[in-house]
Amino acid sequence: MLNRWIVRIVLVALPLLDLTGTWCCAEEASQQPNLLILFPDQWRRQAFSCYGDPNVKTPNIDRLAAQGVRFNRCYATNPVCSPARAIFLTSRYGHQTGLIQNNLFLPPQEITFPEVLAGSGYTTGYIGKWHLDGPAKPGFVPQLRRQGYQWFEGFNRGHWFPTGARYFTNQGKLTNPKVFESIYQTDLAIDFMKRQKTNPFLLFVSYGTPHTPYRPPAKYERFKPADLTWRPNVPAKIRNSPLYSKHLSGYYGLCELLDHETGRLMSFLDESGLAKNTVVMISSDHGDAHGSHGLHHKGQPEEESLGIPWIIRGPGVKSGVVTETLAGTIDFAPTLLSLCRAEIPDRMVGRNLAPALAGEEMNVPWVYTQGRMTTAQERPQTEGNLNSRRNIQAAWRALVTPRYKLAVDNRENVRLLIDLEKDRYEIKNLANQPEHAALQKRLWKQLKSIGQQTRDPFPNPVARAPAKPVAKAAGPASSASRVSQIVAHRGAATERPENTLAALRRAIEVGATATEVDVRTSQDGKLFLLHDATLDRTTSGKGTATELTLAKLKQLDAGSWFDPKYRDQRIPALSEALTLCRGKIDVLLDLKEQGESYAKQVAEEVRKFGDPKKTIVGVRSVEQAKLFRSLLPEARQLGLIPDPQAIPSFSQAGVEMIRLWPRWLEDKTLVPQVKKAGVKLHLNGTTGVSEEVLQLLPYQPDSISSDDPGKLLRTLQQIGSSEQ
């Protein structure tokens, strides 16, 4: 089933700031910025010098933070790899998508922010680890499952450093470059950005470091265990362990490597002139405990596991801001779409924090997080725990407010209550203490309420996403997820004579969502269906159709020209077509005439015989659009523009959708114009064969018309299944 949803000019080499301290470009403020996302794996918020770590040095990232906004209170919505990445892509919780553990497939009905940006005219690219395509390792990610990324060079999952990368090219060839993986990824990123000459770009660089194995290149092995400053919440047993000291030393080395690679990317942006109009963002999927509270790695609600960096610089972002605004992974997509002036789908549930990036104060009252969502029973406690009661080894939910953190397990036991204002290392657990009973009860009630609002079944189990690949049903590069409408052009016109009741019935049978009909006025003022102005091609008559009365028109054979077996088909009145389609299929009216009296008559018949809410009015002039907005305000409007120059005037007139002919698509500026205007895109003129459909889908249409809607639907399904 088709998814539905409501959804660089170079002047100088150095970046610019406007007089308010906001990062800007020298062109018009309305220009869509480029977007470069750096997303290392398992880099906790505390392991940056700008966030206060006394061990590691990250001067390049510190400089980036000083030029933009640094969030001190950003949290992984689920501190595990695949769930966190799915949340970033969709701005939806794991219990909403089913992506609740590693090695699953993102369900095809989800809408992702790269899909939205691709549909808004962006060139989209992805480099590195994906981890949303099941268990395959390293695993080639086919085009249909790239969630809107048009160019992809990477792999599904795995960590092989320092022995070299294992990479698939965009076409699927496995390569084994010998250079250290993170360095190779930066090389690929720079090459990608060099190729971008016209459209704005989205580039997501998914670094595999500083995840295990903690083995940096020799150049970055400068840390000695004896010199490490441990966090106060790390037990002595772990501090004195040579193994854990070696792990933390290697981790810091990988962090400094990534800082160097970030510096390379920032230098390229400066030298190329791209910095002025590029939003740069750094974050991570989750943190790494490294012994805090006796814990290791991720998956827990403690700050070292749950806390992630969020640093962002670029157009629309104020410089030199350090904010305590609460944020989470789930907020990334809507915020970035807002910065890129793109539509935020209603399906996304995260907050748009763009005002905070502009330096405004935002009151974010809570962040809702979740973890270990497939674990039903308590697991054995981790050795070395400061307090075994607090470390949750079962499914949990956590609420973070500006001051407090509450965590609850799936037996509804409160396991963690921390006053973060007084205890940032979370050493004193206030859970279940009588003097804090009222506070605990209030926070627990708030957590339950948020869960109910988002339909979280907790403490009950959550349904999982597919364990086998499920492609987007309607086409490559996930474009088909945007197609909410299949229009039968003049009915199913390759199977039945066009604009006849037989053609309309066939459109309904094959599953088209709308049927287009051409509306004219007879000599006696009656509305009928016929595409051509003359009768010669599709009937047994001759001459101009509008010179005959409806009664005479109905005497003509409107089917034999197509096939003698349809000799009984007649030219239908509009009232007949509306009656047939009502409650079965939407009707797209292609208005062949202008004028107020014609418009009033069409509107009257729609109200009498059809359903205005299921009617799409194909308007051919701005005046006609305005007239029908008053006559049929419930109906949607499709702008049948005479030429591409009419896009602005029709969109300003309030049409919901604009038709572009495939031959116009050679002009690469047209689709971005339509998307930027905030209207949907309808593409015309396909027979439904695979070659034609594949050429249309990269433009991310919301609607496609076809003379053979049944074939179009079958083709879309075949394209989807061929990549599984």
Sequence and secondary structure as in RCSB ss.txt:
>XXXX:A:sequence
MLNRWIVRIVLVALPLLDLTGTWCCAEEASQQPNLLILFPDQWRRQAFSCYGDPNVKTPNIDRLAAQGVRFNRCY
ATNPVCSPARAIFLTSRYGHQTGLIQNNLFLPPQEITFPEVLAGSGYTTGYIGKWHLDGPAKPGFVPQLRRQGYQ
WFEGFNRGHWFPTGARYFTNQGKLTNPKVFESIYQTDLAIDFMKRQKTNPFLLFVSYGTPHTPYRPPAKYERFKP
ADLTWRPNVPAKIRNSPLYSKHLSGYYGLCELLDHETGRLMSFLDESGLAKNTVVMISSDHGDAHGSHGLHHKGQ
PEEESLGIPWIIRGPGVKSGVVTETLAGTIDFAPTLLSLCRAEIPDRMVGRNLAPALAGEEMNVPWVYTQGRMTT
AQERPQTEGNLNSRRNIQAAWRALVTPRYKLAVDNRENVRLLIDLEKDRYEIKNLANQPEHAALQKRLWKQLKSI
GQQTRDPFPNPVARAPAKPVAKAAGPASSASRVSQIVAHRGAATERPENTLAALRRAIEVGATATEVDVRTSQDG
KLFLLHDATLDRTTSGKGTATELTLAKLKQLDAGSWFDPKYRDQRIPALSEALTLCRGKIDVLLDLKEQGESYAK
QVAEEVRKFGDPKKTIVGVRSVEQAKLFRSLLPEARQLGLIPDPQAIPSFSQAGVEMIRLWPRWLEDKTLVPQVK
KAGVKLHLNGTTGVSEEVLQLLPYQPDSISSDDPGKLLRTLQQIGSSEQ
>XXXX:A:secstr
            SS EE TTSBEE SS TTS  EEEEE  SS  TTSSGGGT SS   HHHHHHHHTSEEESSEE
 SS SHHHHHHHHHH   HHHH   STT B  TT   HHHHHHHTT EEEEEEE   BTT SS    GGGSTT S
EEEEESS   TTS   EE TTS EE   S HHHHHHHHHHHHHHH  SS EEEEEE  TTSSS    GGG    G
GG    TTS HHHHT HHHHHHHHHHHHHHHHHHHHHHHHHHHHHHHTGGGGEEEEEE S    TTGGG  SSSS
SSHHHHB  EEEESTT BSSEEE   EEGGGHHHHHHHHTT    TT  S   HHHHTT       EEEEE TT 
 S     TT S TTTS  S EEEEE SSEEEEEETT  EEEEEETTT TT  S  TT GGGHHHHHHHHHHHHHH
HHHTT  TTS      SS    TT GGGGGGG  EEEETTTTTTTS TTSHHHHHHHHHHT SEEEEEEEE TTS
 EEE SSSBSTTTSS  SBGGGS HHHHTTS SSTTT GGGTT    BHHHHHHHHTTTSEEEEEE   SHHHHH
HHHHHHHHHS GGGEEEEESSHHHHHHHHHH TTSEEEE  SSGGGHHHHHHTT SEEEE GGGGGSTTHHHHHH
HTT EEEEEEE   HHHHHHHGGG  SEEEES HHHHHHHHHHHHHHT 
